[in-house]
């Protein structure tokens, strides 16, 4: 695995193919309060690309082009959070999207274990460390351990998706999953608008 590190944006004309795995690191889990510090990305080739944002600089024209490209699927684990963070900081509603956590909940109904660590272990036989999940991502220079952690959050997502796609087809739930994926950007917008807890579909 190779890890590439950038400040505030990706290189010009960088391509991730038709599907890019994306994850975010923030100062916390409050989408209204906590700022975006890092986006990590992978094309599924075993390499990771880390973009760290300094001085609240989210102009990132090359990254914006990628996030806005409707020909590229954005692959997340727990997309609801990442989509809201991206929408808040870049004003971009990403589509199309795929969420491995949501898909796992739809098809792996034999378990309640749907974290990224669980999926890596159960589907790929990979032991994923989450030691640096709550570290300070607002530091001026990321540690080697933080960079490795950030990379590990995206380099396995394409392989997990392939495994889950097989299960979705086996259980005849692919169309249901795709409908949920299509709604995810709206779900993120509802979170940002103040309906994170209330079920607007309830009576």
N, C-alpha and C positions, 0 to 999 in steps of 0.2 A: 504493500500500500504506500502511495505517495500522498503527501498532504501539502497543498499550496495555500499560501497565506496572503491576503490582500487587505488593504486599508480603504474603506469607504465605497469600493466598487469592484466589479469584475473587470478583467481586461476587455478591450474592444473586440467585438465579433467573436466572442467565445461561445462555443456550441456545446450543449449537453444532449443533443439528439432530441428524440420526440418524448422523452420522459425524464424529468429531473427530480431527484429526491431532495427535499428541503427540510431543515429544522431550524429553530431559533433558540437563542439564549438571551434571556432578559434579566433585569434586576430583581424580578419576582414574578408572581403569577397573577397580579392584578393588571388586567389589560388597559385600565384607565390611568393607572398610576405609574407602572413600571416600564422603563424604556427598553427598547431593543438595543442589544449590545453586539450580537453576532448572528449572522446567517451562515449556515453551512450547507453545502450542496454537493451532489454526486450524480454522475451519469449512469452509475451502476457498474463502472469498470474497475472498482476497487480503490479508486482514488477519491479524495475529498478536497473541496475548495472552501476555504474559510474566509469570510468577509467580516472584518471587525470595523465597527462604526465609531468614529471619534468626533467629539465636539458637536454631537447631535446633527451630524451631517448625513442626511438621508437623500441627497440629490441623486446619486448613483444611477446615472442614465443607462448604463449597460445592464445593470441588474433590473432596472425598471422594464427595459425592453423584454427581457426574459420572462419576468413575472406577468407581463401583459400579453404574452404570445399565446393565442388561443389554439395554436397547433402543437403546443408542448404541454403534456400532462404534468401537473405538479403533485408529487408523491410525498405524503406526510404520514407521520404517526401522531394521532390526535390532531387532525387538521383544524378542528374548530378553534383551538388556541392560536396556532400559527397564522391562520387566515385573518383572525382579528388583529393580531399584532402587525401583520403586513398591511392590512387595510388602514390601520391607525397611523402608521409611520410613513407609508408611501401613497396612501389614497388609492390603492389598486385592489380591485376585487378579482382574485385569481380564478381562472377556470381554463380548462377542465381540471378537476382535482381527483385524487384517490387517497383514501385514508385507510391505512392498514389496521388501525385500532378499531374503527367502526366496522370494517369488513370482518375482522376477527370475531367481533361480538355477534355478527349476523350468522356466521357459519360455524364457529367453534363453540357451540352451545353446550358441549360436554364439560366446559370449564369456565371458571370466572377469571382466569389468568389471561389478561389481554395487554399487559404492559409491553413495551419494546423489549425489555429484558426477557420476559416470558416467551415472546414470539421467537426471539433469537435462539433461546434454549430449546423450545418445543419443536420448532420447525426446521432449524438449521443446525442444532447441536452446538451452538456458539454461546460461550459464557460471557456476558456483557457486564462490565463494571459500571456502576452508577455512582461511584465515589465522589465525583466532582460535580454532580448535578446541582448542588446548592452552593457552589463556590461563587466568589465575587467576579462576575463577568464584566463589571465596569472598570476593571483595572486597565492601565494604559498599555501594558504589554501582557499578552496571554502567556501562561506557563506552558511548557511542553506537555504537561499532564492535561491541562485544559484543552489544548489543541487536539490531543489524541482522543479525549472524551468527545469533543464536538464532532470529530470525524466519525467516530464509531456510531453516532446517532443517525448517520445517513448512508454509510457504505453497505449496509445489509438490507436496506428497504426494498430494492429491486428484487432481490432473491426471496424476501418474505412475500412480496406481492405475487410472484410466480407461484409460490406454494398455496397462497390463499385463493388465487384465481382458480386453481384446480379444485379446491374445496367448494368454491362458489358454484362452479359448473356441476360438480358431483351432487350438490344439494339443491340445484336448480334455483339459486338465489342471486344470480348475477344481475338480473334486471332490477331486483329490489335494491341491491347494493348501489347500482349506478344511479338510481333515483335518489338515494340518500346522498351520494356524492354530489349530485347536481344541486341539492338543497344546502349543502354545507356553507357556501359563501353567504347565503341568506341567514343561516343560523349564526354565523359570525357577526353579521350586521345587526341582528337582534341583540346579541351580547353587547355590542358597542353602544346600541341605542338604549340599553337599560333593561332588557328583558332576558338577563342571563339565568335567572332563577325561575321566573314565572313561566308556566307552560301556556303559551297563547292558544294552544289547541284544546285546552281543557274546557269543560263546560263553564 
